[in-house]
Amino acid sequence: MSDGDPEAEEPGDTPSEHRSPERVREVYDRIAAHFAETRHHAWPESREFLDGRSGAVGLDVGCGNGRNAELLAERVDRALGLDASRGLLGEARSRVGETVELVQGDAGGLPVTADTVDIALYIATLHHLADRETRRASLAELARVLAPDGRALVSVWSTTHDRFDAGPEDPVGFDTTVDWTLPNGETVPRFYHIYAPAEFEADLAASPLTVEATWLASGNCYARVRGE
């Protein structure tokens, strides 16, 4: 369910029903085709992270329409793309063909063997998980599957983006919904947790991941991490 390109969408209220994994999956199934049409290119940060890296197994958590997994497949012998949305996985299949093994699954419980992933991308997906406990558990799952020398790039939407009233000095972020507008004008609310930078670093520190670097860019928090 990776997206993270905050262009014309607007944040809104956050009724509790928007948080459930089932609701998030339904939303992305609903918007999958239009999402794929508007998300053509891999993230520059993904491209930079992958530059010069190679390995046996790569994993894209929240692969969406496959735009980052497509790059990952060029760097590894076996590329896996995981997403909760069957609709997005269908769009990804059209894009990546058989170069990526696509799996429907939950970022909170990765269906991947421990210590096997050499390169992982976890782009603009963690912030769709319902609560802090689940998000921290997902980061622990990432640590579990990374090989001893494996590395991952993690990104989330941040309070530093100029669309939000919160600022980088705030210790915690907030929950909201951000509308996706379909071609017919219908708006579909999507759940987000907007991370404060300090909160992102705290959640990483609470996980078994080892943080090599964190930074802010274009309204997003990024981290380069390795496993336990």
KADAKA-V775050 format. One record per backbone hydrogen bond with DSSP energy under -1.0 kcal/mol. NH is the residue of the N-H (numbers start at 0). CO is the residue of the C=O. Records with the same first field share a line. If there is no record, write none. Layout:
# KADAKA-V775050
NH->CO + CO
This chain:
# KADAKA-V775050
1->61
6->4
11->176
17->14
18->15
23->19
24->20
25->21
26->22
27->23
28->24
29->25
30->26
34->30
35->31
36->32
37->33
46->42
47->43
48->44
49->45
50->46
52->49
54->74
57->77
58->118
59->79
60->120
61->81
62->81
65->62
69->65
71->67
72->68
73->70
74->71
76->54
77->55
79->57
80->100
81->59
82->102
88->84
89->85
90->86
91->87
92->88
93->89
94->90
95->91
96->92
98->95
100->78
102->80
104->82
108->105
111->109
114->143
115->144
116->144
117->56
118->56
119->150
120->58
121->152
127->124
128->125
134->130
135->131
136->132
137->133
138->134
139->135
140->136
141->137
142->138
143->139
144->140
145->141
146->116
149->146
150->117
151->224
152->119
153->222
154->121
155->220
157->218
158->194
160->157
163->160
169->166
173->193
175->191
177->189
178->9
179->187
181->185
184->181
187->179
189->177
191->175
192->126
193->173
194->156
199->195
200->196
201->197
202->198
203->199
204->200
205->201
206->203
209->225
211->223
212->223
214->221
216->219
219->216
220->155
221->214
222->153
223->212
224->151
225->209
